[in-house]
Amino acid sequence: MQAKQTTIYIGSDHAGYEMKEALKKYIGEKADFKAVDLGAFSQDSLDYPDIAREVCEKIVDEKGSLGILICGTGIGMMMSANKREGIRAAVCTVELMAKMARLHNDANVLCLGSRIIGMDLAKNIVDTFLTTPFENEERHVRRIAKMEPNAKPANPEESC
């Protein structure tokens, strides 16, 4: 019996199209993950917030899924994704950023910049992001809860 695959929703704008296509294939070769492409489907210009919305909606609807968003720098995708409730997107340019985003922040969306990093580094960052579990320590859970839009104001005595 095959273990359940984690769904990875992947999307890009025109600037990230080539990297998205390569990473989609790369993820597809892994037994534990299934890549689902939500666009762009060509290098024709399009607006990255539309793709970020599509990917984030799927992640919120499917508990346990993850997302990868790619644009020129990763910044626009990250900013767009983080407007969505339940999304914790992190732009990562090195493996350590991906590790800490998952380990301490339970990031569910990885944002990459195709004009910032090369393909080999992108693959290493993706591997790190997909294989690093959330640490689930109380302090991290508490801090993540405070990121949500309806979070109560912080009590300074609790923030240590």
N, C-alpha and C positions, 0 to 999 in steps of 0.2 A: 504494500500500500504506500503510495507516494504522499509525503507530507504536503500540507497546504502551502501553496506559493503565496508570497507577499506581492500584492499588486503595486507596481510603481507607475504612477501616472506621470508622463513626461510631456513637456511642451516647450516651445521656443517661439521667438519672433523670427523674422527673416535673418537677423544677424547671427542667431544661434542655431539656424537650421542644420548646417553641416555637422556641428558637434552633436546635436540632438540625434540625428540619424545614426551616427557612429555609436553613441552611447546606448541608443535603443537596441541596436544589434548586440552590443557588448553585454547588456543586461539580459537580453534574450538567451544568451548562451549559458546563463547561470541557472542551475536546477531550482534554487529556492525563490526565484523572483520571476515575475511576469511583467513585462513592460507594455503599457497601453499608451499609444501615441494620440495626443489630443491636438496636434498642430504645432506649428505651421506645417503645411504640406507642400510648400515650395519656398523659393527664396523671394517671392513677391512681398513687398512691404506690407506689414500689418501692425496693429497696435498691441503691444505686449500686455497691457492690462486685461484685454479680452482673453488671452491664453491663460494668464494667471488665474482669472476668475474660474475658467473651465476646470483647470487642474484642482484648484482649492475646493470647489464644490464637490468634486468626486471624493477627495480626501475626507472631507467632513461627513459625507454620506456613507463612506466605507471605512469603518473603524479598523485600524491596523494597517491601512494602506499608507504609502509615502508618495512624495512628489519630487520631481526634478524640473526646474525651470531654468531656461538658458536664454540669455540675451547678450548684447555686446559686453556689458560689464557685470551683469548679475544684479546690479543695484535697482534698476527699475522694476524688475520682476520681484525682488525681495520687498520693495516698498508696496507694490500692488498686492502681493500675497498677504502681507501682514495687516492689511485693512480688513481681512476676513476673520470673523469670530472662529476660534478653534484652530487657527493656523499659526504655526511658529516657524517662520522661514528664516534661513540663515544663508547669507552669501559667504562662500568659503573659497579661499585661494590656496590653502595648504591643508594637508591631511589632519593636522592638529585641530584646526578650526572645525572640521567636520566631526571629529571625535568628541570635542567638547560640546558642540551644538547638540549632539544626540545624548551624550552622557549626562550633562547637567541641565540642559534646556528642553529635552525631549522634542527637539526640532522635528517637524514632520515634512518639511519642504527644504530641499537643497537648491540653492540658486548658484549658477555658475556664469562666468563671463567668458564668452568665446574669444574675445579680443584681449583677454587678460592672461589666460592660462592655456597651455598646450594640451593636446589630446592625452598624452601619457599621464600627465598630472591630473587631468580631469578624471580619468579612469581610477587612479589611486584614491582620489577624493571620494568618488562614488562608492568604491569598495569600502572605504572607512565608514562612510555615512550609513550604508546599508547593513553593515555587520556590527555596528556599535549599539548596544542596547542602552536604554535609559536606566540610569542608576537607581531611580525611584526612592531616593532618600527623602525624608520628611522635609528637610530644608529646601530641596529642589522642587518638590511638589508644592510647597507653600509659595515659593517665589513664582512658579509658573501660574498658579491660581491668581496671583496679583496682576498678571498681564492681561487677563480677560477684561473686556469692556465694563462689566458690571461689578468688578472687584471693589471691595470695601477699602477705604483709605487705610494706609499702614499705621499700625501702632508702633511708635519708635522703640518701645521696649521689646517687641517681638522680632525685630529685624536683625538681631545679632546672629 
